[in-house]
Amino acid sequence: MSGKYREATAAYRKAIEIKPDYVEARTNLGSLLIALSELNEAVTELQEAIRLRPDNPISHNNLGYAYVKIGETLPKPAAIQYYHKAVEAYIEALRLKPGYTKALNNLGAVYNKMGRYPEAIEVLQRLVQMKPDFAEAQYNLGTAYYNREQYKEAATALQQAVKLKPDYADAYNSLGSTLYKAQLFEQAIEAYKKTLSLKPENAETSNNLGTVYFRTKRYQEAASAFKEAIRIKPDNGEAHFNLAVAYLALSDRKGALDEYNNLKTLDPRLADEFFNRFLKK
């Protein structure tokens, strides 16, 4: 709990050495190994905990989470098999403990990753009815609605998430994207600004903010936001592309050409797109 993960790992291993069938120690060690990104070893420990005590829902839930984290390290075609394993583990945890809120939230989240949005919505709606103050569940529900292009419902869930957890930067960022899709541009700008106040070094949000400024013809502010995204992440091809377009809107052809030349190195595909759309005339 104090963040001394290596010392904790050593202590759990010692407990298991003394008592090899100590299920709680193996389950805790597995969870800690996930936090340390030692994912294959985490799976081994959690599988052993389940072998020793098959009816422990926590071990099944944590095993599911380990599979998700492995999947996140892989390209999507390879990841999907791990997401399927995670679903099986979460469903087993819920069979053993039907009201297990963490497992319900994790199941909804992995359905989102798999593109199974109706199932995600069904699970997460059930969860927020059980536990309305679960900010992460509201966030995951908002994400599922967003992916289904149900922007009104997404905004409601995400607004609830940030109400419950005012420092929830990721939820503010998603709320900004939702409000942008709903063409509520000023509200989107405020949501992105709030994200950046909580998480300043966020290239994605700075780029998103620039996009809203550009859409509302505030080209100088758009350019500033795109420059900030590039400062944070110099190889951000999308931000370079957007900055080039903003320069054209500001009648700064030299600046646009400089960004086009940067794109030719960073992302030739985007460079070709920019040339064909804006320069090939």
Steps between C-alpha positions, in 0.01 A plus 500: 500500500798734548615447140803286591414237241833317487507458878138383489584248228781357711271472801227318305756262353631424849144434621448256211834332568390438859147397400472399131119467516453856631236614249470859621875553471505361145200713403661813644831418335324453167334841531831662589676338205235652270585844643867425432418390140635150570191362336585140413620435853182666630292256295699205640446609860129567451444171319667320792280691745194383304627141490533510879162669553278498189215681676696823572341776285784746566755269338280458191445876473871575534586231246261666256673833557841341436373366168373848406838657578674238284255573219578872523864426415407320176360594157122465496482168308729338759341681794150371439575149631611650831189716519289186451688334787438809712127484428494135612685587820270793584188293431628230733571761769142624461359148512673457834405850623210645296522849653876536449522862383868494400443198278193661339697816427792303359265292286340815357842648433626196310179483296583859398848391390348219294249728332209319667331826594140383559630240747720761665203734539280224644760401761595855593141624524434218744810599696420872529150411617658289774771754581420848362810655662746278307680765290700255288186308409335824386810573291496157339126533434558839338773346283264226382228753414756717318612204291134436413469868396242556775654831598222628725514187717882507491507860623262417787717210620826693465361805678402270784853353504666841540240607757589196708874541442590863424864418420409231240707633208423215259127546554526875433691425178233252387230749596669759279498259206135415562395865517696569181311222322176652631615835354501663844829665424536747788421227752752273327767770532431533873521122548835483317633796700401323820682188380815702441476668839508150653742341254701774325740276307226343290570525128173335399290752691698799371447373146128447569470851642664638187249312286207666678661843470552440128140388455385826660739701278726603786805422290766670711386316812484178298859547383613561859330182618652293218846644581453395862408146390821491294707634788373217718537236228725619216424197278122557514424488128133590541589819690756597233234446232246707691752777562578513129131542422467768768794689347322497165188642666723775642649563152841383623606287205862479614393357838274250321784391271733457797247269666449316170874437485492372859220263402699356210741361761255423781204360309527481118136392475380817669746703292347358182150574629593860579663545158200358314244700697674834536807537278419315178328791335 
